[in-house]
């Protein structure tokens, strides 16, 4: 099986590609702008006909699209998260119409949740900012493409390599900078929200299952931890791992990307039914991987 991973050097892409390489009989091809990419492509700027030629040469049986932007202005987010999947689908229809497409979406597409009510795939989508809106546009492009495609709507992934554009990665960076200084101050936004955190390795396992599952899959599957965790708990646990001795100052500014969403939790029943998938790792496992993964050898 020839499997092309777009964004193979990114945060989730690296986890997905690494797990795929352990799959018997799989030839894993990397797509992106890195020097080691098998397919030199930038979804944000490539034309559909150019990508179609590259895909025809690669002849993938499956494409897993991990390419995406979590930060930047609205134009950047739209180019990568909305235009990119649309171009990919157009190219696949021309060059590899029978290939399966696994696309990584985001739980941010749902927008604000109702406390105590896990959101299912049939729930209305009400993104509150450019990130969620552009991810939703990418999902629509994939689910309406006519391809053998599935969107994995990922919660808040935590693990080694987490970027500083997301809360777990940013907290880890701040804690490394603070070290053991008792006078250090972590100035953070409002930590009162609840989020559905999932280990990045569990996300990779879901992507591999979706890539190799026989027969058609539902158009969208939630991939999350299945429970809402107070953000303060995540910060506290990371501080304990780091031996942080300073203090934390909260303000109500929050993240532009997620501040209006105070509660979020995904119902992951459909993923278990379609893929036999449930998270195998705890949040503590994920935080351990995040902290240890950034240590200097």
C-alpha angles and dihedrals in degrees: 000000000000111000122186116202114197112204089021094162095049127098100275094021092063091051091048095047092047093053092045092054089063091055112106113242095011123131105200118205122190122218125195143074099294120115092246095052116126088206116040103211139139110198091200094065110017122109118235093242092051092050091046091058091050092047092049089055093047092047096199122192089202135018121201111195110207094154113118146127124240097178140035135071125315093265093054092046092049094048094052105029102035109021094037097061091042091054091045092053092048091050093047092051088057102037108026110010094163095052119109116240120209110188125189110227129172138247085228085081089075096056122199116011130210111251111254095014117101110215120241128208091258093058119114115268114232110164114189102206146022094277096056092038094052092045088052090051088054091050091051090051091053099042093047095045098093089232128126089265142150131187117214106208101210123203121211106318118212127189149086113337096023108166122239089239087078126064100248093049093045093050091050091052092049092049092051089051092048095050114171095327108138089203094056118120125203108206107200139165126251109315097189095100125105119226137185105237122193131184111253089228090059089051089053091050090052091051092051092049090049091049094052104033114119120241129009121323132210111276094244131026127183115231112190145115091271095231137079113242124192109247088224089064091056092049092047093050092049090049090053092050090050094047088235111188101178130081137268124230118197127199130181096242095096127169121322087220099051112008095108091054108080099169131029132167130155127220103227098186094109093055090053091050096045101036107016085241130149127153109275096189133063128230087254089058090050094048090049090053091047094051098040092042092064098048119117110242 
